[in-house]
Amino acid sequence: MVSFQVRRLSRLSVIASLISCQCILFAPSASFAQTAELPKIAVFPPLVHFDTAQQQSSAIENRLNLDDLANSIEETLRSTRQFKVIERNPEILKSTVFKEIAVTRSDEPIDPTEGGSKTAYEDAIKQYGLNNGVDLIIQPIISHYSMDFKIVPYEEMPGKFKLTKIGNMDLIVKVIEPGTGQIKYQLSNSTRLDAMPDIVPEKLLPAVGTIWGPLSNKAGKELTAQMISAMMPILVVQVSGNSIFCNRGQNAGMVVGDRYELYALGETMFDPTTKAPLGRDEVQLGDVIVKRIAEKFTTVEAIGKLSGTPKPGDILRKKSN
């Protein structure tokens, strides 16, 4: 088992990630936003932390490329057709955030938004937001990952073996408002890769780096889908018979067979004294399952009997395991 527990900030790993990854700016499409100016969101390159120099050297030796994760996030955002993804020159990023993050001490905590580096990091993102007109900054952080292989004899074909790639990746993402440094959203996601086995002629293990690409791709898609759901909930747009249609299409994180909880939203409540909005009551109607995924929408159906009638505006949330 090759396992890296992320605890300390490695200057080399952060510098390498900032150089190799590109900063991505995106904004919701006109179909989701009616304002004259669409908000810009900058996705910073992922930060990864290694516990020891030996672990870091092993990662470099196995050519673990952070571009794989960044590209997965970018691809998923583009494929939703809900965002305009604009690639920006990484030199702009290096001129601001690069300098501040690279000098973080090795004994600092994993997260540059905490500890002694917090002020420098906040100053850097404020300056970046000011220089580039960015409304929100997304900072992915790889907190832990492990990779391994499982190889066993293939009983149906003597002399052959079944080789399975196994991996885990824990990610944190912080959505930060650069003007204030306020964290608008903080999400975490744990991805497990247990791929279909390959049939191989010899009991030889390939380089563990071959697991990184599929693991990063899956982790990036899951994290982005979770982020989009937090910022832009999955909504019911139409109901026809047993079919419930929602505003997610292909490559937006929904998978046929996945289960979701369906919630009906009540009217917005207001404080009688201050008149300030207090939010909306939510009533769980039941569970639904994904049946079909079209280019721009997904069809779900109820599992069993719902406690109420679904309607446009109701919310779907991924059912926890």
Phi, psi and omega in degrees: 000127174258115186227133177241115174267122186274119180226323187241152179279120176266122182301316182296317183295321180290317179298317181297320181291323181290327180285318188278330183267152178255148176280137185243131176246136179213159180216146179300147181286168184297337181291342181248346182230137183250359182283161182293321180246127180275141179293143176258137179234125179262126176262110180285153175302145180298144172262139176229144185234138180244146184281326182223162177295327179296318178295320179295318179297322178296320179295319179293319180299324181271007174057051177280109189258119180293343175302329180300316180289315180298318180293326178295317177297315180297314182298319181294320178297316180297317187290342178289339183062019179254356183223152170257112184265123182240120177279134179246156180298124181297344178297328178296318179294316182299328184288345181241286185291324182309310185296320185286316183289324186296337183264006178297135183291152182292341180266009177285158177293169183304323191261117181291350176276002178234169174073200185293339181272359186300313183297315180297319181294315180298319178298321182294314183287329176297317180294320179296315179298320180293317183290332188242006178063036183269134180270324180221145177239133179253124180242103174280143179226124175274111184268338180192144170208155176215152181218143181200170175237151171237123181231127182222155177299144178265101188300327182284344180225087181307137181091351177253163182226152174258120182250121182244131176272130182233133179207157175223143176216127175255126182238147171237140174229133176243127177259112192246138173272110188296330182296326183245344186078004182287136176275111182282320178220146171224118185236152175227152182210138177242121183249135176243129175254120176223078190289162173298138184291148172263145177268120184237153184278341184229156179272066180237138181265131175285178178294140182296340179299339179291345178276333188301315183301303178300323180293314180295320180298314180293316181297318180297318180295316181295316181296317181294319178298320179293320180295316180296320180296326179288319183276327181223092186302153174285118186246146170286130179249338181196150177230130179219105183063235179275352184269131177242121184258136180231166190272051172225136180246207182298144175060027179255013175105345179272142184230138178303129182100343177293150180249142180228156173264135182255128182238136172265137181259134176275188178287153177295132180263146182233144175293128184294338182268307184271345183066011180286141179294137182253359182105187182235142177289146179239137178235121179285125181270337182144196182251149176229161180232141181287126182253315183217145179236116176263183184297318186237002178209164180232143179254127175239160177226152182292145171260106185078201183265133177278154181278354179202178181268122178292152182210160176305137182102343176294159188246142173251135175232139181302131181285126181288148181290000000 
